Amino acid sequence: MRINTNIASLTAQENSVNVNKNLSNSLEKLSSGLRINKASDDASGMSIADKLRTQASGIGQGISNANSANTFIQIADKAMAEQSNILDIVKTKLLQASTSTTSDDGRTAIANDVSALLKQFDLISTNTNYNGTTLLDGSDFSFQIGESSTEKVVVSTSHGATTGSIASTSKGSSGFTLGELKAGFTSTSLTGAKALASMDVIDLALTNLNIVRSEFGSGQNQIESALRNMMTTQTNIKAAESIIRDVDYASESANFNKQNIIAQAGTYAMSQANAVQQNVMRLLQ
C-alpha cells in the first residue's frame, strides 16, 4: 500500500469539482429561467436567439409605429370629415341663395355664413396636427411599419387633390377658386347667379377632399393589415427564441437533483478514500 499519493482521493476530488461545476450551472439556469446564460452554454444557440430577439424588438417598434400611424390618420380623417360637413352646409346655403324666394338681405346673411364657414374650413387645414406635424397641408407621409427600409406605407396627398390646395388652387367651371369664392363673399354682394356659379367650386372641393380621404383610408387599411401580420410574426419569433434560450424547468430540476445526489456521493467517496489510507497505521503497530 502507498500513502504518499492518495490516488483514490484525488480521483474523487476531480469528480467532485466537475459535479459541483455542473451543479452550479444547473442552479444558474434554474434561478435565471434561461438555458443560455453565457456563450459557453450554447454558442450557436445564443447567436440564433440574439438575432431572433433583435428581430422581435424591431417588429415591436414597427407595431408601435403602426399604432401611432393609425392615430395620425384617424385625426386627419376626422378633420376632413368636418371639412366635408362644412362644404355640404355651404352648398346647401348656396342653393338657398340661388332661388328667387330669398331676399337680398337673406343673401347677405347667407354670404356672411358662407364666408365664416370657409374660414373655418381653412383653419381646420392649418391647425390639424399630430405632435406638431400639420396633417392637411398637402404633404406626403411615410409610415415605417417594419424592420426593413422597404416596409413602409406612403400616403400621397400632393397630387392636386389636397385640402390645402382646395382653398387656393382648385378651380371650378366658373373660373375661380374656393379661396377666391370666400374672398368674394366678403367684398361683393351675393346674387342668385353667383350662388349657382359657386356651387361647382364646392362640388370640386368635395371631390378633391374625398380623394384625399380615400388616400388616407387606403393607407390605414395597409397599416392595419401590416399590424395584424407583425403581431402574429412577433409572437412566433418570441416563441422560437424561447425554445432556444429558456430553460425547461422539469428537465433542469431533474438534472439538478441528479447532480446534487452525485455531489453528496462524491463527498462520501472522498471521506472513504482518506479513511482507507489510515489502515496503513495498522502495519506500523
KALIN-V117057 format. One record per pair of residues at least 4 apart in sequence whose ideal C-beta (glycine too) atoms are under 8 Angstrom apart, sorted by the first residue. I is the first residue (numbers start at 0). J is the second residue. If there is no record, write none. Layout:
i: <I	I>
j: <J	J>
//
This chain:
i: <0	0	0	2	2	4	5	5	5	5	6	7	7	7	8	8	8	8	8	9	10	10	11	11	11	11	11	12	12	13	14	14	14	15	15	15	15	15	16	17	18	18	18	18	18	19	19	20	21	21	22	22	22	22	22	23	24	24	25	25	25	25	25	26	26	27	27	28	28	28	28	28	28	29	29	29	29	29	31	31	32	32	33	33	33	34	34	34	34	34	34	34	34	34	35	35	35	35	35	35	35	36	37	38	38	40	40	41	41	42	43	44	44	44	45	45	46	47	47	48	48	48	48	49	50	51	51	51	51	51	51	52	52	53	54	54	54	55	55	55	55	55	56	57	57	57	58	58	58	58	58	58	58	59	59	60	60	61	61	61	61	61	61	61	61	62	62	62	62	62	63	64	64	64	64	65	65	65	65	65	65	65	65	66	66	67	68	68	68	68	68	68	68	69	69	69	69	69	70	70	71	71	71	71	71	71	72	72	72	72	72	72	72	73	73	74	74	74	74	75	75	75	75	75	75	76	76	76	76	76	77	78	78	78	78	78	79	79	79	79	79	79	79	80	80	81	81	82	82	82	82	82	82	82	83	83	83	83	83	84	85	85	85	85	85	85	86	86	86	86	86	86	87	87	88	88	89	89	89	89	89	90	90	90	90	90	91	92	92	92	92	92	93	93	93	93	93	93	93	93	94	94	94	95	95	95	96	96	96	96	96	96	96	96	97	97	97	97	97	97	98	99	101	101	101	101	102	103	103	104	105	106	106	106	106	106	106	107	107	107	108	109	109	109	110	110	110	110	110	111	111	112	113	113	113	113	114	114	114	114	115	116	117	117	117	117	117	117	118	118	119	120	120	120	121	121	121	121	122	123	123	123	124	124	124	124	124	124	125	125	125	127	127	127	128	128	128	129	133	135	135	135	135	136	136	136	137	137	137	137	137	137	138	138	139	139	139	139	139	140	140	140	140	141	141	141	141	142	142	142	142	142	142	143	143	144	144	144	144	144	144	144	145	145	145	145	145	146	150	152	152	152	152	153	154	154	154	154	155	156	156	156	156	156	156	157	159	159	159	159	160	160	160	160	160	160	161	161	161	162	162	162	162	163	164	164	164	165	165	165	165	165	166	166	166	166	166	167	167	167	168	169	169	169	169	169	169	170	170	170	170	170	171	171	171	171	171	171	171	171	172	173	173	173	173	175	175	175	175	176	176	177	177	177	177	178	179	180	180	180	181	182	183	183	184	187	189	189	190	191	192	193	194	197	198	199	200	201	202	203	204	205	206	207	208	209	210	211	212	213	214	215	216	217	218	219	220	221	222	223	224	225	226	227	228	229	230	231	232	233	234	235	236	237	238	239	240	241	246	247	248	249	250	251	252	253	254	255	256	257	258	259	260	261	262	263	264	265	266	267	268	269	270	271	272	273	274	278	279	280>
j: <278	279	282	276	279	9	9	272	273	276	10	11	272	275	12	269	272	273	276	13	14	272	15	265	268	269	272	16	269	17	18	265	268	19	262	265	266	269	20	21	22	258	261	262	265	23	262	24	25	258	26	255	258	259	262	27	28	40	29	251	254	255	258	30	255	31	36	32	33	34	36	246	251	246	248	251	252	255	36	246	245	246	244	245	246	40	41	44	243	244	245	246	247	251	40	41	44	45	48	243	244	40	45	42	45	44	45	45	243	46	47	48	243	244	49	244	50	51	243	52	240	243	244	53	54	55	236	237	239	240	243	56	240	57	58	146	236	59	233	236	237	240	60	61	145	146	62	145	146	229	232	233	236	63	233	64	146	65	143	144	145	146	150	225	229	66	226	229	230	233	67	68	142	143	144	69	142	144	222	223	225	226	229	70	226	71	72	142	144	152	218	219	222	73	219	222	223	226	74	129	75	129	132	134	140	142	76	154	215	216	218	219	222	77	219	78	127	129	134	79	127	129	134	135	215	80	212	215	216	219	81	82	123	127	134	135	83	135	162	208	211	212	215	84	212	85	123	86	120	123	124	135	162	208	87	205	208	209	212	88	89	116	117	119	120	123	90	120	201	204	205	208	91	205	92	116	93	113	116	117	201	94	198	201	202	205	95	96	109	112	113	116	97	109	113	194	195	197	198	201	98	194	198	101	105	109	101	105	106	109	110	189	191	194	101	191	192	194	195	198	191	191	105	106	109	191	106	107	188	108	109	110	188	189	190	191	194	111	188	189	112	113	189	194	114	184	185	188	189	115	184	116	117	181	184	189	118	181	184	185	119	120	121	166	177	180	181	184	122	181	123	124	166	177	125	166	178	181	126	127	135	162	135	136	162	163	165	166	133	135	136	133	134	135	132	133	134	134	138	161	162	163	211	161	162	163	156	157	161	162	163	164	156	157	153	154	155	156	157	153	154	156	218	151	152	153	154	151	152	153	154	218	222	150	151	150	151	152	222	225	226	229	149	150	151	225	229	150	225	218	221	222	225	218	214	215	217	218	214	160	161	162	211	214	215	161	164	168	169	207	164	206	207	208	210	211	165	207	211	166	207	208	211	167	168	169	207	169	177	204	207	208	176	177	178	181	204	176	177	178	176	176	177	200	203	204	207	174	175	176	200	203	175	196	197	199	200	201	202	203	199	196	197	199	200	179	180	183	200	180	200	181	200	201	204	182	183	184	197	200	185	186	187	193	189	193	193	194	194	195	196	197	198	201	202	203	204	205	206	207	208	209	210	211	212	213	214	215	216	217	218	219	220	221	222	223	224	225	226	227	228	229	230	231	232	233	234	235	236	237	238	239	240	241	242	243	244	245	251	251	252	253	254	255	256	257	258	259	260	261	262	263	264	265	266	267	268	269	270	271	272	273	274	275	276	277	278	282	283	284>
//
